[in-house]
């Protein structure tokens, strides 16, 4: 998977095998973006994919605004 957009150090937007935009979260996925430009599959925590483009944009904004610690808490609650 190739990184399209960096949301924060732990979340990036990429294209999956079905050519859908997905958000991938994981420890330091975008930390060294200028050198690797690829996702390390071993570091992937979660992959988020929405069916509509509008929903995808909103999810990207939320993930960008929220730290990974809070995303982990929300996941546990859900």
Buried (B, 14 or more C-beta within 10 A) or exposed (E): BEBEBBBBBBBBBBEEEEEEBBBBBBEEBBEEBEEEEEBEEEBBBEBBBBEEEEEBEEBBEEBBEBEBEEBEEEEEEE
